[in-house]
Amino acid sequence: YWRKFNALHGFIVEHLNNGVDDCKPIPLNLDDLKTIYNQLVKTFKENNPELLPPTAGFYFGNTLTDEYYWLDVSDAIKTLEEIINMEDADVYYEYQASW
């Protein structure tokens, strides 16, 4: 659960759902989670929010790359790291925005 992490939302929609943002579930496999994780890590290591830019929209929250943005990036890295390292790689995942 990521509340108001619009940069992550934008990345998932653009890169894993062909740019379609319709509030429907987006199925994610382990490779998709690794793609997201790698983008987050690269953004964090390079301290470059242009690699994961905020996405503007109604109810999308702040579009600044302030301390909250970096906290969201860091928290998402930790969460995805735990999921990726789980024993059962055949679990079904999905992302769904609710706004």
N, C-alpha and C positions, 0 to 999 in steps of 0.2 A: 504494500500500500504506500503510494507516494502522493501526498496531498500537495497540489499546486506546483509540482515539479514539471513545469511546462516544457522545459528543454528536453527532458526525457520523453515526454509525450510526443513532441515534434519529431524526435529522432525515430521513435518506433513507427509513427504514422508514415513518415517519408521513406524510411529504409526497409520496413518490414510489412507495410500494408499499401504499397504503391500510391502513397499520398492521399489515401481515402480516410477521411476523419468523420465517421458516422456514428460514433458511440456504440458500435457493435463489438463483440469480443474479437480480438486478434489472436489467433493461435500462434504460440511460440514453442519451438523445439529447443533442445539444448544448444544447438549451433546458433540459433537466434539470440539466446541468452548470452552466449560467449561474445557475439558481435556487439551487443549492447555493453557488456562488461568491458571489452577491449576499448570501445570508444570512450567510456567513462574514465578508464585508467589513463588513456592517452591525453584526454582533456586535462585531467588532474596533474599528471606528470609534467606536461608542457605548460601548465598554468595558462591555458589558452581556451577561453570560453567560445571562441569562434568555431571550435571543433564540435561543440554541443551548444548551439545558440538558443537562447530563450525563445519561446514561441508565444506570440501575442494572440489573445482571443478573449471572448466573453467568459468571465469566471476563471481565467487562466492565471490570475495573480500577477505578481511582480515580474517584470522582465529585466530587472537589473542583475548584473553579475556581482552581487555583493556577498557578504559572509554567508547568507542563507543559501545562495546558489551553491557555494562551495561545500557547505554542510550537506546539502542534498546530494551532490556528486559523491562525496565521501561516504555517506550512509548507503547510497545505492551500490557503490563498489562493495562494501562489506556484505550487504544482503545478497547480491548476486554471487559473490565469492562463496558464501555458505551454500547456496543452492547448487552451484556448479560442482562443488566438491562433495555433494551428497552421493551416497552409494547407488541409489536408484536413478539411473539416467533415463529411464523410460516413462517418467512421470509426465503428464500433460500439463502444460502451462498456458495461460492466456492473459492478455492485457486488455483491459476495458476501461475507457474513460467514462466518467459520469459527470456531466455538467449541465 
